[in-house]
């Protein structure tokens, strides 16, 4: 195979190395090897209809660029756990595009990985600070699988009495992201867990539950006060998991302050590009008393023999590191690179910057919501952070939105949902209003300014400080 061909450069080996490997295995050809290890019942009867000659790397790159030019770049306001972010150039250049960082998976040789461990410690510290919990792991795959890990964790934390009673019901509020519910349904079956989905404010605990999961803010954007719900759950011995939007916690009361036992979510909004839907560094934070049941890994601070601060992996609760029967999880996929980026994003912006970004998204949602009401639309969300749901003809709105290269989320034919974020602008807000005005057959009013808005109810508004550690205050320049 010519080394000028893409396959030879990237997946192949030279004839000499191939011959040595085949000889060591004891076969004469690759075809003979495949014949021995791949059952004939699943093998293709004839070769794939591929071109005889492969492309060179240069030809392939040009080909892919040509295909890429066919893409239509629309602005996505779909939300549902994925939002526009402004990744600082210094982080993209020095972390995301730097092999010293982007090859990181798990720093197994912790004693020579102090820089990576420090970056992951920043991530953990930011998560603990934002959520109001006591301990966090140093990332999981994504929000849905992290929530499934919280489900398994709550199940394992059942009291002896609850185990004897056979408590196996998990309450999940119906206003949760559908992708998270799907993963919970899949992962619950092997455990024998029964999932009951209902409205949190109407549900009455029966005594069969071991855990409850709520979205914060809810999938439709509504910001709900869960104080009473958490108290009712705890009175029946039920643990509560909050699936929380990290950015919203700059303005909303921390879940640890209203009674959550576990908090999960994604840190995608901390400077991580959408990446066509993932993956993104998730987090799981909880109370110190539950740390032995946490999945993933925890970075800890200790001192070395000279008395200097030293970082280490303090807890590794998976089968690769401890006895399989004692493992809390078999999750192998951390997101070290993306967790590092999210931690640096918190360092780069600090508490003031994170609050400014959160208020920016909230302000755009407030102003657009007010204007849509003036156009005669009914808002389905009354108290919201950055996501509004509007009663409207989805087909008409969609047609007008696509004409302006805007993607919204359409739960059904009579509702439209849209989320604002760090990238929202005055021009975009006017474009959104123009879409709804056109769908209503009315003239669109022109916004002159957005301004700073804060319409969150007092009962759910955050009053506690966050990101107060020196690392989040000392560095503002590249």
C-alpha positions as CSV (number, residue, x, y, z in Angstrom):
1,X,0.0,0.0,0.0
2,X,1.4,3.4,-1.0
3,X,2.3,5.6,1.9
4,X,0.8,8.5,-0.1
5,X,-2.6,7.0,0.5
6,X,-4.6,8.1,3.5
7,X,-5.3,4.6,4.8
8,X,-1.6,3.7,4.7
9,X,-0.6,6.7,6.7
10,X,-3.3,6.5,9.3
11,X,-4.5,2.9,9.8
12,X,-2.0,0.7,8.0
13,X,1.4,-0.8,8.7
14,X,4.2,-1.5,6.2
15,X,4.5,-4.9,4.6
16,X,7.5,-5.9,6.8
17,X,5.6,-5.2,10.0
18,X,2.5,-6.9,8.7
19,X,4.4,-10.0,7.8
20,X,6.0,-10.1,11.3
21,X,2.7,-9.8,13.0
22,X,1.0,-12.5,10.8
23,X,4.0,-14.8,11.4
24,X,3.8,-14.3,15.2
25,X,0.0,-15.1,15.1
26,X,0.6,-18.2,12.9
27,X,-1.3,-17.3,9.8
28,X,-0.2,-16.5,6.2
29,X,-2.5,-13.6,5.4
30,X,-5.0,-11.1,6.8
31,X,-7.8,-12.9,5.0
32,X,-6.8,-16.2,6.7
33,X,-6.9,-14.4,10.1
34,X,-10.3,-12.9,9.5
35,X,-11.5,-16.3,8.3
36,X,-10.5,-17.9,11.6
37,X,-11.9,-15.2,14.0
38,X,-15.0,-13.8,12.2
39,X,-18.0,-16.2,11.9
40,X,-18.9,-16.9,8.3
41,X,-22.6,-16.2,9.2
42,X,-21.9,-12.5,9.7
43,X,-19.3,-12.0,7.0
44,X,-20.1,-10.2,3.8
45,X,-20.4,-12.5,0.8
46,X,-18.5,-10.1,-1.5
47,X,-16.2,-7.1,-0.9
48,X,-17.6,-3.6,-0.4
49,X,-18.0,-1.6,-3.5
50,X,-15.2,0.8,-2.8
51,X,-12.9,2.6,-5.3
52,X,-9.8,0.5,-6.1
53,X,-7.4,3.3,-5.2
54,X,-7.7,5.3,-2.1
55,X,-7.3,9.1,-1.8
56,X,-4.1,10.8,-0.5
57,X,-4.4,12.7,2.7
58,X,-4.3,16.0,0.7
59,X,-7.0,14.8,-1.6
60,X,-9.2,13.6,1.3
61,X,-8.8,16.9,3.1
62,X,-9.9,18.8,0.0
63,X,-12.8,16.4,-0.5
64,X,-14.1,16.9,3.1
65,X,-13.8,20.6,2.8
66,X,-15.9,20.5,-0.3
67,X,-18.6,18.5,1.5
68,X,-18.4,20.9,4.4
69,X,-19.2,23.8,2.2
70,X,-22.7,22.3,1.6
71,X,-23.6,22.8,5.3
72,X,-26.1,25.5,6.1
73,X,-24.9,27.2,9.3
74,X,-28.0,28.1,11.3
75,X,-28.0,29.6,14.8
76,X,-29.4,27.1,17.3
77,X,-31.7,28.3,20.1
78,X,-33.0,24.8,20.7
79,X,-31.4,24.5,24.2
80,X,-32.4,21.2,25.8
81,X,-29.0,21.0,27.5
82,X,-26.9,22.4,24.6
83,X,-26.1,26.2,24.4
84,X,-23.9,28.6,22.5
85,X,-20.7,29.5,24.3
86,X,-17.8,31.9,23.7
87,X,-14.7,29.8,24.3
88,X,-11.9,32.2,25.2
89,X,-9.1,32.1,22.6
90,X,-6.4,31.6,25.2
91,X,-8.2,28.4,26.3
92,X,-8.8,27.1,22.8
93,X,-5.2,27.9,21.7
94,X,-3.3,26.7,24.8
95,X,-5.6,23.8,26.0
96,X,-8.0,22.5,23.3
97,X,-5.4,22.7,20.5
98,X,-2.4,21.6,22.7
99,X,-1.5,17.9,22.7
100,X,-0.1,18.3,26.2
101,X,-3.7,18.8,27.3
102,X,-5.9,17.2,24.6
103,X,-4.3,13.7,25.0
104,X,-5.2,13.6,28.7
105,X,-7.6,10.9,29.7
106,X,-6.8,9.8,33.3
107,X,-3.5,10.8,34.9
108,X,-2.6,7.4,36.1
109,X,0.9,8.5,37.0
110,X,-0.4,11.1,39.4
111,X,3.0,12.0,40.8
112,X,4.1,13.4,37.5
113,X,0.8,14.9,36.5
114,X,0.5,17.7,39.1
115,X,-0.6,20.3,36.4
116,X,-3.4,18.1,35.1
117,X,-4.5,17.3,38.7
118,X,-4.5,21.0,39.6
119,X,-6.7,21.8,36.5
120,X,-9.1,19.0,37.5
121,X,-9.1,20.3,41.1
122,X,-10.2,23.7,39.7
123,X,-13.1,21.9,38.0
124,X,-14.1,20.1,41.2
125,X,-13.8,23.3,43.3
126,X,-16.0,25.3,40.8
127,X,-18.6,22.5,40.8
128,X,-18.7,22.4,44.6
129,X,-18.9,26.1,44.9
130,X,-21.7,26.5,42.3
131,X,-23.9,23.6,43.5
132,X,-23.5,24.3,47.2
133,X,-22.4,20.7,47.8
134,X,-19.5,19.3,49.8
135,X,-17.6,17.1,47.3
136,X,-17.5,16.6,43.5
137,X,-15.9,14.1,41.2
138,X,-13.6,15.3,38.4
139,X,-16.1,14.7,35.5
140,X,-18.3,12.0,33.9
141,X,-19.3,11.6,30.3
142,X,-22.5,13.7,29.9
143,X,-25.5,14.9,31.8
144,X,-27.8,11.9,31.1
145,X,-25.3,9.2,32.1
146,X,-24.2,11.2,35.2
147,X,-27.9,11.3,36.2
148,X,-28.1,7.6,35.7
149,X,-25.1,7.2,38.0
150,X,-26.9,9.3,40.6
151,X,-29.9,6.9,40.3
152,X,-27.6,3.9,41.0
153,X,-25.9,5.8,43.8
154,X,-29.2,6.6,45.5
155,X,-30.3,2.9,45.1
156,X,-27.0,1.8,46.7
157,X,-27.5,4.3,49.6
158,X,-30.8,2.7,50.7
159,X,-31.1,2.0,54.4
160,X,-31.2,-1.6,55.5
161,X,-34.9,-1.1,56.3
162,X,-35.5,0.3,52.8
163,X,-33.8,-2.8,51.3
164,X,-35.9,-5.1,53.5
165,X,-39.0,-3.3,52.3
166,X,-38.0,-3.7,48.7
167,X,-38.1,0.0,47.9
168,X,-37.3,0.2,44.2
169,X,-39.3,3.2,42.9
170,X,-37.6,6.2,41.5
171,X,-39.7,9.3,41.1
172,X,-38.7,11.4,38.0
173,X,-40.4,14.7,37.4
174,X,-42.0,14.7,34.0
175,X,-40.4,18.1,33.1
176,X,-37.0,16.6,32.5
177,X,-34.9,16.5,29.4
178,X,-36.1,13.5,27.3
179,X,-32.6,12.3,26.6
180,X,-32.0,12.0,30.3
181,X,-35.2,10.1,30.9
182,X,-34.4,7.7,28.1
183,X,-31.0,6.8,29.7
184,X,-32.6,6.4,33.1
185,X,-35.2,4.0,31.7
186,X,-32.5,2.0,30.0
187,X,-30.1,1.9,33.0
188,X,-32.9,1.2,35.6
189,X,-34.0,-2.1,34.1
190,X,-31.0,-4.3,35.2
191,X,-31.3,-2.9,38.7
192,X,-35.0,-3.8,39.0
193,X,-35.8,-0.1,39.5
194,X,-39.3,1.1,38.7
195,X,-39.4,4.7,37.3
196,X,-42.6,6.7,38.0
197,X,-42.8,10.0,36.0
198,X,-45.2,12.6,37.3
199,X,-45.5,16.3,38.2
200,X,-43.3,17.1,41.3
201,X,-46.0,19.4,42.8
202,X,-48.8,16.8,42.6
203,X,-46.9,13.7,43.5
204,X,-47.5,12.0,46.9
205,X,-44.9,9.6,48.2
206,X,-46.2,6.1,48.8
207,X,-43.4,4.6,50.8
208,X,-42.0,2.6,48.0
209,X,-39.6,5.3,46.7
210,X,-35.8,5.4,47.4
211,X,-35.0,8.5,45.3
212,X,-36.4,11.4,43.3
213,X,-34.9,13.4,40.4
214,X,-35.9,16.9,39.3
215,X,-34.5,19.2,36.6
216,X,-33.4,22.7,37.7
217,X,-34.5,24.8,35.8
218,X,-37.1,22.4,34.3
219,X,-36.9,21.3,30.7
220,X,-39.5,23.9,29.6
221,X,-37.5,26.7,31.3
222,X,-39.6,27.1,34.4
223,X,-37.7,27.8,37.6
224,X,-39.5,26.0,40.4
225,X,-39.0,26.2,44.2
226,X,-38.2,22.7,45.3
227,X,-37.8,23.4,49.1
228,X,-41.1,21.8,50.1
229,X,-40.7,18.9,47.7
230,X,-37.2,18.1,49.1
231,X,-38.5,18.3,52.7
232,X,-41.4,15.9,51.8
233,X,-39.0,13.5,50.2
234,X,-36.6,13.5,53.1
235,X,-39.5,13.0,55.6
236,X,-40.1,9.6,53.8
237,X,-36.5,8.6,53.7
238,X,-36.2,9.5,50.0
239,X,-32.9,11.0,48.5
240,X,-33.2,13.9,46.0
241,X,-31.1,14.5,42.9
242,X,-31.1,17.8,41.1
243,X,-30.1,17.9,37.5
244,X,-28.8,21.5,37.4
245,X,-27.7,23.9,34.7
246,X,-24.3,25.1,36.0
247,X,-24.6,28.6,34.5
248,X,-28.1,29.2,36.0
249,X,-26.6,28.6,39.5
250,X,-24.9,32.0,39.2
251,X,-28.4,33.5,39.7
252,X,-30.4,30.7,41.2
253,X,-30.3,29.3,44.8
254,X,-27.8,26.5,44.9
255,X,-29.4,23.0,45.1
256,X,-27.4,22.3,48.2
257,X,-29.3,25.2,49.9
258,X,-32.7,23.8,49.1
259,X,-32.1,20.2,50.1
260,X,-30.6,18.3,47.2
261,X,-28.5,15.3,48.2
262,X,-26.9,14.8,44.8
263,X,-26.4,17.3,42.0
264,X,-25.6,16.3,38.4
265,X,-25.4,18.2,35.2
266,X,-23.2,19.4,32.3
267,X,-20.5,22.0,32.3
268,X,-20.9,22.6,28.6
269,X,-21.9,26.2,29.2
270,X,-18.5,26.9,30.7
271,X,-16.8,27.6,27.4
272,X,-17.3,24.2,25.7
273,X,-18.4,24.3,22.1
274,X,-21.6,22.4,21.3
275,X,-19.6,19.8,19.3
276,X,-22.7,18.5,17.4
277,X,-24.3,17.3,20.6
278,X,-21.4,16.1,22.7
279,X,-19.6,14.8,24.6
280,X,-19.4,17.3,27.3
281,X,-17.9,17.1,30.8
282,X,-20.6,16.2,33.3
283,X,-20.3,16.5,37.0
284,X,-21.7,14.7,40.1
285,X,-21.6,16.5,43.4
286,X,-22.9,15.3,46.7
287,X,-22.5,15.4,50.5
288,X,-19.3,14.3,52.1
289,X,-21.1,11.4,53.8
290,X,-21.9,9.8,50.5
291,X,-18.5,10.1,48.9
292,X,-17.7,6.4,49.1
293,X,-20.6,5.7,46.8
294,X,-19.7,8.2,44.2
295,X,-18.7,7.1,40.7
296,X,-15.6,8.4,38.9
297,X,-12.5,9.9,40.5
298,X,-11.8,12.6,43.1
299,X,-8.7,14.8,43.1
300,X,-7.5,15.5,46.7
301,X,-4.9,17.8,48.3
302,X,-2.2,16.5,50.6
303,X,1.4,17.3,51.4
304,X,4.6,15.6,50.3
305,X,7.5,14.5,52.5
306,X,8.9,18.0,52.3
307,X,5.7,19.6,53.5
308,X,4.8,21.0,50.1
309,X,1.2,20.8,48.7
310,X,0.8,17.7,46.6
311,X,-2.2,16.6,44.6
312,X,-3.3,13.0,44.2
313,X,-6.3,11.0,43.0
314,X,-7.8,10.5,46.5
315,X,-10.7,8.3,45.4
316,X,-11.1,6.0,42.4
317,X,-14.3,4.0,42.8
318,X,-14.2,1.9,39.7
319,X,-13.3,-1.7,38.9
320,X,-10.0,-0.7,37.2
321,X,-8.6,0.6,40.5
322,X,-10.2,-1.5,43.2
323,X,-11.8,-5.0,43.6
324,X,-14.6,-5.4,41.1
325,X,-17.2,-6.3,43.7
326,X,-16.5,-3.1,45.6
327,X,-16.7,-0.8,42.6
328,X,-19.5,1.8,42.5
329,X,-19.4,2.2,38.8
330,X,-17.8,0.7,35.7
331,X,-17.9,4.1,34.0
332,X,-14.5,4.4,32.2
333,X,-15.1,7.7,30.4
334,X,-14.1,10.8,32.2
335,X,-13.9,14.0,30.3
336,X,-10.5,15.2,31.4
337,X,-9.9,17.6,28.5
338,X,-13.3,19.2,28.7
339,X,-13.4,19.3,32.5
340,X,-10.0,21.1,32.3
341,X,-11.4,23.6,29.8
342,X,-14.5,24.2,32.0
343,X,-12.3,24.7,35.1
344,X,-10.1,27.2,33.2
345,X,-13.2,29.0,32.0
346,X,-14.2,29.5,35.7
347,X,-10.7,30.8,36.4
348,X,-10.7,33.1,33.4
349,X,-14.1,34.7,34.2
350,X,-14.3,34.4,38.0
351,X,-17.6,34.9,39.9
352,X,-18.2,38.3,38.3
353,X,-17.8,37.1,34.8
354,X,-19.9,34.0,35.3
355,X,-22.7,36.1,36.8
356,X,-22.4,38.5,33.9
357,X,-22.8,35.7,31.3
358,X,-25.8,34.3,33.2
359,X,-27.5,37.7,33.5
360,X,-26.8,38.3,29.8
361,X,-28.8,35.1,28.8
362,X,-31.5,35.9,31.3
363,X,-31.9,39.5,30.2
364,X,-32.4,38.5,26.5
365,X,-35.0,36.0,27.5
366,X,-36.9,38.5,29.6
367,X,-36.9,41.2,26.9
368,X,-38.0,38.9,24.2
369,X,-40.7,37.3,26.4
370,X,-42.1,40.8,27.2
371,X,-42.2,41.7,23.5
372,X,-43.9,38.5,22.5
373,X,-46.6,39.1,25.1
374,X,-47.2,42.5,23.6
375,X,-47.6,40.8,20.2
376,X,-50.4,38.8,21.8
377,X,-48.6,35.5,22.5
378,X,-49.2,33.5,25.7
379,X,-46.1,32.5,27.6
380,X,-46.2,29.0,29.0
381,X,-43.2,29.7,31.3
382,X,-43.8,32.4,33.9
383,X,-40.6,32.2,36.0
384,X,-37.6,31.4,33.8
385,X,-33.8,31.7,33.6
386,X,-33.0,31.7,29.9
387,X,-35.6,29.5,28.3
388,X,-39.1,30.5,27.4
389,X,-42.0,28.4,26.0
390,X,-44.6,30.2,23.9
391,X,-48.1,29.0,22.7
392,X,-47.9,29.4,19.0
393,X,-48.5,27.7,15.6
394,X,-45.3,25.7,15.4
395,X,-45.5,25.2,11.7
396,X,-45.8,28.9,10.9
397,X,-43.1,29.9,13.4
398,X,-40.7,27.2,12.0
399,X,-41.1,28.4,8.5
400,X,-40.4,32.0,9.4
401,X,-37.5,31.0,11.7
402,X,-35.8,28.8,9.1
403,X,-36.0,31.7,6.6
404,X,-33.8,33.6,9.1
405,X,-31.5,30.7,9.7
406,X,-32.8,30.2,13.3
407,X,-33.5,26.8,14.9
408,X,-36.1,26.6,17.7
409,X,-37.4,23.6,19.6
410,X,-41.0,22.5,18.9
411,X,-42.4,20.3,21.7
412,X,-45.7,19.9,19.7
413,X,-47.7,21.7,17.0
414,X,-48.9,24.3,19.5
415,X,-45.8,25.2,21.4
416,X,-42.4,26.8,20.6
417,X,-39.4,26.7,23.0
418,X,-36.3,28.8,22.7
419,X,-33.2,29.3,24.8
420,X,-30.9,32.3,25.0
421,X,-27.2,32.1,25.9
422,X,-23.8,33.8,26.1
423,X,-23.9,34.4,22.3
424,X,-27.3,36.2,22.2
425,X,-27.3,39.7,20.8
426,X,-29.7,42.6,20.3
427,X,-29.8,41.8,16.5
428,X,-30.7,38.2,17.2
429,X,-33.4,39.2,19.7
430,X,-34.9,41.4,17.0
431,X,-34.7,38.5,14.5
432,X,-36.6,36.2,16.9
433,X,-39.3,38.9,17.5
434,X,-39.6,39.3,13.7
435,X,-40.2,35.6,13.3
436,X,-43.1,35.6,15.8
437,X,-44.5,38.8,14.4
438,X,-44.5,37.4,10.9
439,X,-46.3,34.2,12.2
440,X,-48.9,36.4,13.8
441,X,-49.3,38.6,10.8
442,X,-48.2,41.7,12.7
443,X,-45.5,44.3,12.4
444,X,-42.4,43.6,14.4
445,X,-41.4,46.2,17.0
446,X,-37.7,47.0,17.0
447,X,-35.8,46.7,20.3
448,X,-33.3,49.5,20.9
449,X,-31.5,47.9,23.8
450,X,-31.6,44.9,26.0
451,X,-30.3,46.3,29.3
452,X,-29.8,44.3,32.5
453,X,-32.9,42.5,33.6
454,X,-33.5,40.3,36.7
455,X,-37.0,38.9,36.9
456,X,-36.3,35.8,39.1
457,X,-38.6,35.3,42.1
458,X,-37.0,36.2,45.4
459,X,-37.6,32.7,46.8
460,X,-35.3,31.1,44.2
461,X,-32.7,33.9,43.8
462,X,-29.2,33.1,44.9
463,X,-27.8,35.2,47.8
464,X,-24.7,33.1,48.7
465,X,-21.2,33.7,47.3
466,X,-19.5,31.4,44.9
467,X,-16.1,31.0,43.2
468,X,-14.5,32.8,46.2
469,X,-11.2,30.8,46.2
470,X,-8.0,32.8,45.2
471,X,-7.6,30.8,41.9
472,X,-10.9,32.3,40.7
473,X,-9.9,35.9,41.7
474,X,-6.2,36.3,40.8
475,X,-6.0,35.7,37.1
476,X,-7.7,37.9,34.5
477,X,-5.1,38.3,31.8
478,X,-3.6,35.7,29.5
